Amino acid sequence: MFRIGGSRLTIARLLAAEIGIILAAAALLCGLLLLGIGHYSGALVRMFLLG
């Protein structure tokens, strides 16, 4: 980044944006997983606990 003229502030902003994108994607994935588990919770309990 320094070679193409990026300042420290620009690099910090890019890193913050990357971390934000990763956190947003992780939150979305967790939300979708929770929705799926919530929908099938009864069947999952019967399958895992009652065998």
C-alpha distance matrix in Angstrom:
0.0 3.8 5.4 5.5 6.5 5.1 7.7 8.9 11.1 8.8 7.2 10.9 12.1 10.3 11.7 14.9 15.2 14.9 17.4 19.6 19.7 20.7 23.3 24.7 25.1 26.8 29.1 30.1 30.9 32.9 34.7 35.7 36.8 38.9 40.5 41.4 42.8 44.7 46.3 47.5 48.2 51.9 51.7 49.2 51.5 54.4 52.6 51.1 53.9 57.0 55.9
3.8 0.0 3.8 5.5 5.2 4.9 6.6 8.2 11.1 9.8 8.7 12.2 13.9 13.0 14.1 17.2 18.0 18.0 20.2 22.4 22.9 23.9 26.2 27.8 28.4 30.0 32.1 33.3 34.2 36.1 37.9 39.1 40.1 42.1 43.8 44.8 46.1 47.9 49.6 50.9 51.4 55.2 55.1 52.4 54.6 57.6 55.9 54.3 57.0 60.1 59.1
5.4 3.8 0.0 3.8 5.5 7.2 9.8 11.9 14.6 12.8 12.0 15.6 17.0 15.6 17.0 20.2 20.5 20.2 22.8 25.0 25.0 26.0 28.7 30.1 30.4 32.1 34.4 35.4 36.1 38.2 40.1 40.9 42.0 44.2 45.7 46.6 48.0 50.0 51.5 52.7 53.4 57.1 56.8 54.2 56.6 59.5 57.5 56.1 58.9 61.9 60.7
5.5 5.5 3.8 0.0 3.8 5.9 9.3 12.1 13.9 11.4 11.4 15.2 15.7 14.2 16.4 19.3 19.0 19.1 22.1 23.8 23.6 25.1 27.8 28.7 29.1 31.1 33.3 33.9 34.9 37.2 38.8 39.5 41.0 43.1 44.4 45.3 47.0 48.8 50.2 51.5 52.5 56.2 55.9 53.5 56.0 58.8 57.0 55.7 58.6 61.6 60.4
6.5 5.2 5.5 3.8 0.0 3.8 6.4 9.8 11.4 9.5 10.4 13.8 14.4 13.8 16.1 18.6 18.7 19.5 22.1 23.6 23.9 25.6 27.9 28.9 29.7 31.8 33.6 34.5 35.7 37.8 39.2 40.3 41.8 43.7 45.0 46.3 47.9 49.4 51.0 52.5 53.2 57.0 57.0 54.6 56.9 59.9 58.2 56.9 59.6 62.7 61.7
5.1 4.9 7.2 5.9 3.8 0.0 3.8 6.7 8.0 5.9 6.6 10.0 10.7 10.3 12.5 14.8 15.2 16.1 18.5 20.0 20.6 22.3 24.4 25.5 26.5 28.4 30.1 31.2 32.5 34.4 35.9 37.1 38.6 40.4 41.7 43.1 44.6 46.1 47.7 49.3 49.9 53.7 53.8 51.4 53.6 56.6 55.1 53.7 56.3 59.4 58.6
7.7 6.6 9.8 9.3 6.4 3.8 0.0 3.8 5.4 5.2 6.4 8.7 10.0 10.8 12.5 14.3 15.5 16.8 18.6 20.0 21.3 22.9 24.5 25.8 27.3 28.9 30.4 31.8 33.3 34.8 36.2 37.8 39.2 40.7 42.3 43.9 45.1 46.5 48.3 50.0 50.4 54.1 54.5 52.0 53.9 57.2 55.8 54.2 56.7 59.9 59.3
8.9 8.2 11.9 12.1 9.8 6.7 3.8 0.0 3.8 5.4 5.1 6.1 8.6 9.9 10.5 12.2 14.2 15.3 16.5 18.2 20.0 21.2 22.4 24.2 25.8 27.0 28.4 30.2 31.6 32.9 34.4 36.3 37.4 38.7 40.5 42.2 43.2 44.5 46.6 48.2 48.3 52.1 52.5 49.9 51.7 55.0 53.7 51.9 54.3 57.6 57.1
11.1 11.1 14.6 13.9 11.4 8.0 5.4 3.8 0.0 3.8 5.4 5.0 6.1 8.6 9.9 10.4 12.2 14.2 15.3 16.3 18.3 20.0 20.9 22.2 24.3 25.6 26.7 28.4 30.2 31.3 32.6 34.5 36.0 37.1 38.7 40.6 41.7 42.7 44.8 46.6 46.8 50.5 51.1 48.7 50.5 53.8 52.7 51.1 53.4 56.6 56.3
8.8 9.8 12.8 11.4 9.5 5.9 5.2 5.4 3.8 0.0 3.8 5.4 5.1 6.2 8.7 9.8 10.5 12.4 14.3 15.2 16.5 18.5 19.9 20.9 22.6 24.4 25.6 26.9 28.7 30.2 31.4 33.0 34.6 36.0 37.4 39.1 40.5 41.7 43.5 45.3 45.7 49.5 49.9 47.6 49.6 52.8 51.6 50.2 52.6 55.8 55.3
7.2 8.7 12.0 11.4 10.4 6.6 6.4 5.1 5.4 3.8 0.0 3.8 5.4 5.1 6.2 8.6 9.8 10.6 12.3 14.1 15.3 16.6 18.3 19.9 21.2 22.6 24.3 25.8 27.1 28.6 30.2 31.8 33.0 34.6 36.2 37.7 38.9 40.4 42.3 43.8 44.1 47.9 48.2 45.6 47.6 50.8 49.4 47.9 50.3 53.6 52.9
10.9 12.2 15.6 15.2 13.8 10.0 8.7 6.1 5.0 5.4 3.8 0.0 3.8 5.5 5.1 6.1 8.6 9.9 10.6 12.1 14.2 15.4 16.4 18.2 20.0 21.1 22.3 24.2 25.8 26.8 28.4 30.3 31.5 32.7 34.5 36.2 37.2 38.4 40.6 42.2 42.3 46.1 46.6 44.0 45.8 49.1 47.9 46.3 48.5 51.8 51.4
12.1 13.9 17.0 15.7 14.4 10.7 10.0 8.6 6.1 5.1 5.4 3.8 0.0 3.8 5.5 5.1 6.1 8.6 9.9 10.4 12.2 14.3 15.2 16.2 18.3 19.9 20.8 22.3 24.2 25.6 26.7 28.5 30.1 31.3 32.7 34.6 35.9 36.9 38.8 40.7 41.0 44.8 45.3 43.0 44.9 48.2 47.1 45.7 48.1 51.2 50.9
10.3 13.0 15.6 14.2 13.8 10.3 10.8 9.9 8.6 6.2 5.1 5.5 3.8 0.0 3.8 5.4 5.0 6.2 8.6 9.8 10.5 12.4 14.2 15.2 16.5 18.4 19.9 21.1 22.6 24.3 25.7 27.1 28.6 30.2 31.6 33.1 34.6 35.9 37.6 39.3 39.8 43.6 43.9 41.5 43.7 46.8 45.5 44.1 46.7 49.8 49.2
11.7 14.1 17.0 16.4 16.1 12.5 12.5 10.5 9.9 8.7 6.2 5.1 5.5 3.8 0.0 3.8 5.4 5.1 6.2 8.5 9.9 10.6 12.3 14.2 15.4 16.5 18.3 20.0 21.2 22.5 24.3 25.9 27.0 28.5 30.3 31.7 32.8 34.3 36.3 37.8 38.0 41.8 42.1 39.5 41.5 44.7 43.3 41.8 44.2 47.4 46.9
14.9 17.2 20.2 19.3 18.6 14.8 14.3 12.2 10.4 9.8 8.6 6.1 5.1 5.4 3.8 0.0 3.8 5.5 5.1 6.1 8.6 9.9 10.5 12.1 14.2 15.3 16.3 18.2 19.9 20.9 22.3 24.3 25.6 26.7 28.4 30.3 31.3 32.4 34.5 36.2 36.4 40.1 40.7 38.3 40.1 43.4 42.4 40.8 43.1 46.3 46.1
15.2 18.0 20.5 19.0 18.7 15.2 15.5 14.2 12.2 10.5 9.8 8.6 6.1 5.0 5.4 3.8 0.0 3.8 5.5 5.0 6.2 8.6 9.8 10.4 12.2 14.2 15.2 16.4 18.3 19.9 20.9 22.5 24.2 25.6 26.9 28.6 30.1 31.2 33.0 34.8 35.3 39.1 39.5 37.3 39.4 42.6 41.5 40.3 42.7 45.8 45.4
14.9 18.0 20.2 19.1 19.5 16.1 16.8 15.3 14.2 12.4 10.6 9.9 8.6 6.2 5.1 5.5 3.8 0.0 3.8 5.4 5.1 6.2 8.6 9.9 10.7 12.3 14.3 15.4 16.6 18.4 20.0 21.3 22.6 24.3 25.9 27.2 28.5 30.1 31.8 33.3 33.9 37.6 37.8 35.4 37.6 40.7 39.3 38.0 40.6 43.7 43.1
17.4 20.2 22.8 22.1 22.1 18.5 18.6 16.5 15.3 14.3 12.3 10.6 9.9 8.6 6.2 5.1 5.5 3.8 0.0 3.8 5.5 5.1 6.1 8.6 9.9 10.5 12.2 14.2 15.3 16.4 18.2 20.0 21.0 22.4 24.3 25.8 26.7 28.2 30.3 31.7 31.9 35.7 36.0 33.5 35.4 38.7 37.5 35.9 38.3 41.5 41.1
19.6 22.4 25.0 23.8 23.6 20.0 20.0 18.2 16.3 15.2 14.1 12.1 10.4 9.8 8.5 6.1 5.0 5.4 3.8 0.0 3.8 5.4 5.1 6.1 8.5 9.8 10.5 12.2 14.2 15.3 16.3 18.3 19.8 20.9 22.4 24.3 25.5 26.6 28.6 30.4 30.7 34.4 35.0 32.8 34.7 38.0 37.0 35.8 38.1 41.2 41.0
19.7 22.9 25.0 23.6 23.9 20.6 21.3 20.0 18.3 16.5 15.3 14.2 12.2 10.5 9.9 8.6 6.2 5.1 5.5 3.8 0.0 3.8 5.5 5.1 6.1 8.6 9.9 10.6 12.2 14.2 15.3 16.6 18.3 19.9 21.1 22.6 24.2 25.6 27.1 28.9 29.6 33.3 33.6 31.5 33.7 36.8 35.6 34.6 37.2 40.1 39.7
20.7 23.9 26.0 25.1 25.6 22.3 22.9 21.2 20.0 18.5 16.6 15.4 14.3 12.4 10.6 9.9 8.6 6.2 5.1 5.4 3.8 0.0 3.8 5.5 5.2 6.1 8.6 9.9 10.6 12.2 14.2 15.5 16.4 18.3 20.0 21.2 22.4 24.1 25.9 27.2 27.7 31.5 31.6 29.2 31.4 34.5 33.1 31.9 34.5 37.5 36.9
23.3 26.2 28.7 27.8 27.9 24.4 24.5 22.4 20.9 19.9 18.3 16.4 15.2 14.2 12.3 10.5 9.8 8.6 6.1 5.1 5.5 3.8 0.0 3.8 5.5 5.1 6.1 8.6 9.8 10.5 12.1 14.2 15.2 16.3 18.3 19.9 20.8 22.1 24.2 25.8 25.9 29.7 30.3 27.9 29.7 33.0 32.1 30.7 33.0 36.1 35.9
24.7 27.8 30.1 28.7 28.9 25.5 25.8 24.2 22.2 20.9 19.9 18.2 16.2 15.2 14.2 12.1 10.4 9.9 8.6 6.1 5.1 5.5 3.8 0.0 3.8 5.4 5.1 6.2 8.6 9.9 10.5 12.3 14.2 15.3 16.5 18.4 19.9 20.8 22.6 24.6 25.1 28.8 29.4 27.4 29.5 32.7 31.8 30.9 33.3 36.2 36.1
25.1 28.4 30.4 29.1 29.7 26.5 27.3 25.8 24.3 22.6 21.2 20.0 18.3 16.5 15.4 14.2 12.2 10.7 9.9 8.5 6.1 5.2 5.5 3.8 0.0 3.8 5.5 5.1 6.1 8.6 9.8 10.6 12.2 14.2 15.4 16.6 18.3 19.8 21.2 22.8 23.7 27.4 27.5 25.5 27.9 30.9 29.7 28.9 31.6 34.3 33.9
26.8 30.0 32.1 31.1 31.8 28.4 28.9 27.0 25.6 24.4 22.6 21.1 19.9 18.4 16.5 15.3 14.2 12.3 10.5 9.8 8.6 6.1 5.1 5.4 3.8 0.0 3.8 5.4 5.1 6.1 8.5 9.9 10.5 12.2 14.2 15.3 16.3 18.0 20.0 21.2 21.6 25.3 25.6 23.2 25.3 28.5 27.3 26.1 28.7 31.6 31.3
29.1 32.1 34.4 33.3 33.6 30.1 30.4 28.4 26.7 25.6 24.3 22.3 20.8 19.9 18.3 16.3 15.2 14.3 12.2 10.5 9.9 8.6 6.1 5.1 5.5 3.8 0.0 3.8 5.5 5.1 6.1 8.6 9.8 10.4 12.2 14.2 15.2 16.1 18.3 20.1 20.2 24.0 24.7 22.6 24.5 27.8 27.1 26.1 28.3 31.3 31.3
30.1 33.3 35.4 33.9 34.5 31.2 31.8 30.2 28.4 26.9 25.8 24.2 22.3 21.1 20.0 18.2 16.4 15.4 14.2 12.2 10.6 9.9 8.6 6.2 5.1 5.4 3.8 0.0 3.8 5.5 5.1 6.2 8.6 9.9 10.6 12.4 14.2 15.2 16.6 18.6 19.5 23.1 23.6 21.9 24.2 27.2 26.4 25.9 28.4 31.0 31.0
30.9 34.2 36.1 34.9 35.7 32.5 33.3 31.6 30.2 28.7 27.1 25.8 24.2 22.6 21.2 19.9 18.3 16.6 15.3 14.2 12.2 10.6 9.8 8.6 6.1 5.1 5.5 3.8 0.0 3.8 5.4 5.2 6.1 8.6 9.9 10.6 12.2 14.1 15.5 16.8 17.7 21.4 21.4 19.4 21.9 24.8 23.6 23.0 25.7 28.4 28.0
32.9 36.1 38.2 37.2 37.8 34.4 34.8 32.9 31.3 30.2 28.6 26.8 25.6 24.3 22.5 20.9 19.9 18.4 16.4 15.3 14.2 12.2 10.5 9.9 8.6 6.1 5.1 5.5 3.8 0.0 3.8 5.5 5.0 6.1 8.6 9.8 10.4 11.9 14.1 15.4 15.5 19.3 19.8 17.6 19.6 22.8 22.0 21.1 23.4 26.3 26.3
34.7 37.9 40.1 38.8 39.2 35.9 36.2 34.4 32.6 31.4 30.2 28.4 26.7 25.7 24.3 22.3 20.9 20.0 18.2 16.3 15.3 14.2 12.1 10.5 9.8 8.5 6.1 5.1 5.4 3.8 0.0 3.8 5.4 5.1 6.2 8.6 9.9 10.4 12.3 14.4 14.8 18.5 19.3 17.8 19.8 22.9 22.5 22.1 24.2 26.8 27.1
35.7 39.1 40.9 39.5 40.3 37.1 37.8 36.3 34.5 33.0 31.8 30.3 28.5 27.1 25.9 24.3 22.5 21.3 20.0 18.3 16.6 15.5 14.2 12.3 10.6 9.9 8.6 6.2 5.2 5.5 3.8 0.0 3.8 5.4 5.1 6.2 8.6 9.8 10.7 12.6 13.9 17.4 17.6 16.3 18.9 21.6 21.0 21.0 23.5 25.8 25.7
36.8 40.1 42.0 41.0 41.8 38.6 39.2 37.4 36.0 34.6 33.0 31.5 30.1 28.6 27.0 25.6 24.2 22.6 21.0 19.8 18.3 16.4 15.2 14.2 12.2 10.5 9.8 8.6 6.1 5.0 5.4 3.8 0.0 3.8 5.4 5.1 6.1 8.4 9.9 10.8 11.6 15.3 15.3 13.4 16.0 18.8 17.9 17.5 20.2 22.6 22.5
38.9 42.1 44.2 43.1 43.7 40.4 40.7 38.7 37.1 36.0 34.6 32.7 31.3 30.2 28.5 26.7 25.6 24.3 22.4 20.9 19.9 18.3 16.3 15.3 14.2 12.2 10.4 9.9 8.6 6.1 5.1 5.4 3.8 0.0 3.8 5.4 5.1 5.9 8.4 9.9 9.8 13.6 14.5 12.8 14.7 17.8 17.7 17.2 19.2 21.8 22.3
40.5 43.8 45.7 44.4 45.0 41.7 42.3 40.5 38.7 37.4 36.2 34.5 32.7 31.6 30.3 28.4 26.9 25.9 24.3 22.4 21.1 20.0 18.3 16.5 15.4 14.2 12.2 10.6 9.9 8.6 6.2 5.1 5.4 3.8 0.0 3.8 5.5 5.1 6.1 8.7 9.7 13.1 14.0 13.3 15.5 18.1 18.2 18.5 20.6 22.6 23.1
41.4 44.8 46.6 45.3 46.3 43.1 43.9 42.2 40.6 39.1 37.7 36.2 34.6 33.1 31.7 30.3 28.6 27.2 25.8 24.3 22.6 21.2 19.9 18.4 16.6 15.3 14.2 12.4 10.6 9.8 8.6 6.2 5.1 5.4 3.8 0.0 3.8 5.4 5.2 6.4 8.3 11.6 11.5 10.7 13.6 15.8 15.4 16.0 18.5 20.3 20.4
42.8 46.1 48.0 47.0 47.9 44.6 45.1 43.2 41.7 40.5 38.9 37.2 35.9 34.6 32.8 31.3 30.1 28.5 26.7 25.5 24.2 22.4 20.8 19.9 18.3 16.3 15.2 14.2 12.2 10.4 9.9 8.6 6.1 5.1 5.5 3.8 0.0 3.8 5.4 5.3 5.5 9.2 9.6 8.0 10.4 13.1 12.9 13.0 15.2 17.3 17.7
44.7 47.9 50.0 48.8 49.4 46.1 46.5 44.5 42.7 41.7 40.4 38.4 36.9 35.9 34.3 32.4 31.2 30.1 28.2 26.6 25.6 24.1 22.1 20.8 19.8 18.0 16.1 15.2 14.1 11.9 10.4 9.8 8.4 5.9 5.1 5.4 3.8 0.0 3.8 5.5 5.1 8.4 10.1 9.5 11.0 13.7 14.5 14.9 16.4 18.2 19.3
46.3 49.6 51.5 50.2 51.0 47.7 48.3 46.6 44.8 43.5 42.3 40.6 38.8 37.6 36.3 34.5 33.0 31.8 30.3 28.6 27.1 25.9 24.2 22.6 21.2 20.0 18.3 16.6 15.5 14.1 12.3 10.7 9.9 8.4 6.1 5.2 5.4 3.8 0.0 3.8 5.8 8.0 8.9 9.6 11.7 13.5 14.2 15.6 17.3 18.4 19.3
47.5 50.9 52.7 51.5 52.5 49.3 50.0 48.2 46.6 45.3 43.8 42.2 40.7 39.3 37.8 36.2 34.8 33.3 31.7 30.4 28.9 27.2 25.8 24.6 22.8 21.2 20.1 18.6 16.8 15.4 14.4 12.6 10.8 9.9 8.7 6.4 5.3 5.5 3.8 0.0 3.8 5.6 5.4 6.1 8.7 10.2 10.5 12.1 14.0 15.0 15.6
48.2 51.4 53.4 52.5 53.2 49.9 50.4 48.3 46.8 45.7 44.1 42.3 41.0 39.8 38.0 36.4 35.3 33.9 31.9 30.7 29.6 27.7 25.9 25.1 23.7 21.6 20.2 19.5 17.7 15.5 14.8 13.9 11.6 9.8 9.7 8.3 5.5 5.1 5.8 3.8 0.0 3.8 5.5 5.0 6.1 8.6 9.8 10.5 11.7 13.2 14.5
51.9 55.2 57.1 56.2 57.0 53.7 54.1 52.1 50.5 49.5 47.9 46.1 44.8 43.6 41.8 40.1 39.1 37.6 35.7 34.4 33.3 31.5 29.7 28.8 27.4 25.3 24.0 23.1 21.4 19.3 18.5 17.4 15.3 13.6 13.1 11.6 9.2 8.4 8.0 5.6 3.8 0.0 3.8 5.4 5.3 6.4 8.6 10.2 10.6 11.2 13.0
51.7 55.1 56.8 55.9 57.0 53.8 54.5 52.5 51.1 49.9 48.2 46.6 45.3 43.9 42.1 40.7 39.5 37.8 36.0 35.0 33.6 31.6 30.3 29.4 27.5 25.6 24.7 23.6 21.4 19.8 19.3 17.6 15.3 14.5 14.0 11.5 9.6 10.1 8.9 5.4 5.5 3.8 0.0 3.8 5.5 5.2 6.0 8.6 10.0 10.1 10.8
49.2 52.4 54.2 53.5 54.6 51.4 52.0 49.9 48.7 47.6 45.6 44.0 43.0 41.5 39.5 38.3 37.3 35.4 33.5 32.8 31.5 29.2 27.9 27.4 25.5 23.2 22.6 21.9 19.4 17.6 17.8 16.3 13.4 12.8 13.3 10.7 8.0 9.5 9.6 6.1 5.0 5.4 3.8 0.0 3.8 5.4 5.0 6.0 8.2 9.5 9.9
51.5 54.6 56.6 56.0 56.9 53.6 53.9 51.7 50.5 49.6 47.6 45.8 44.9 43.7 41.5 40.1 39.4 37.6 35.4 34.7 33.7 31.4 29.7 29.5 27.9 25.3 24.5 24.2 21.9 19.6 19.8 18.9 16.0 14.7 15.5 13.6 10.4 11.0 11.7 8.7 6.1 5.3 5.5 3.8 0.0 3.8 5.4 5.4 5.6 7.3 9.0
54.4 57.6 59.5 58.8 59.9 56.6 57.2 55.0 53.8 52.8 50.8 49.1 48.2 46.8 44.7 43.4 42.6 40.7 38.7 38.0 36.8 34.5 33.0 32.7 30.9 28.5 27.8 27.2 24.8 22.8 22.9 21.6 18.8 17.8 18.1 15.8 13.1 13.7 13.5 10.2 8.6 6.4 5.2 5.4 3.8 0.0 3.8 5.7 5.6 5.0 6.8
52.6 55.9 57.5 57.0 58.2 55.1 55.8 53.7 52.7 51.6 49.4 47.9 47.1 45.5 43.3 42.4 41.5 39.3 37.5 37.0 35.6 33.1 32.1 31.8 29.7 27.3 27.1 26.4 23.6 22.0 22.5 21.0 17.9 17.7 18.2 15.4 12.9 14.5 14.2 10.5 9.8 8.6 6.0 5.0 5.4 3.8 0.0 3.8 5.9 5.8 5.1
51.1 54.3 56.1 55.7 56.9 53.7 54.2 51.9 51.1 50.2 47.9 46.3 45.7 44.1 41.8 40.8 40.3 38.0 35.9 35.8 34.6 31.9 30.7 30.9 28.9 26.1 26.1 25.9 23.0 21.1 22.1 21.0 17.5 17.2 18.5 16.0 13.0 14.9 15.6 12.1 10.5 10.2 8.6 6.0 5.4 5.7 3.8 0.0 3.8 5.9 5.4
53.9 57.0 58.9 58.6 59.6 56.3 56.7 54.3 53.4 52.6 50.3 48.5 48.1 46.7 44.2 43.1 42.7 40.6 38.3 38.1 37.2 34.5 33.0 33.3 31.6 28.7 28.3 28.4 25.7 23.4 24.2 23.5 20.2 19.2 20.6 18.5 15.2 16.4 17.3 14.0 11.7 10.6 10.0 8.2 5.6 5.6 5.9 3.8 0.0 3.8 5.5
57.0 60.1 61.9 61.6 62.7 59.4 59.9 57.6 56.6 55.8 53.6 51.8 51.2 49.8 47.4 46.3 45.8 43.7 41.5 41.2 40.1 37.5 36.1 36.2 34.3 31.6 31.3 31.0 28.4 26.3 26.8 25.8 22.6 21.8 22.6 20.3 17.3 18.2 18.4 15.0 13.2 11.2 10.1 9.5 7.3 5.0 5.8 5.9 3.8 0.0 3.8
55.9 59.1 60.7 60.4 61.7 58.6 59.3 57.1 56.3 55.3 52.9 51.4 50.9 49.2 46.9 46.1 45.4 43.1 41.1 41.0 39.7 36.9 35.9 36.1 33.9 31.3 31.3 31.0 28.0 26.3 27.1 25.7 22.5 22.3 23.1 20.4 17.7 19.3 19.3 15.6 14.5 13.0 10.8 9.9 9.0 6.8 5.1 5.4 5.5 3.8 0.0
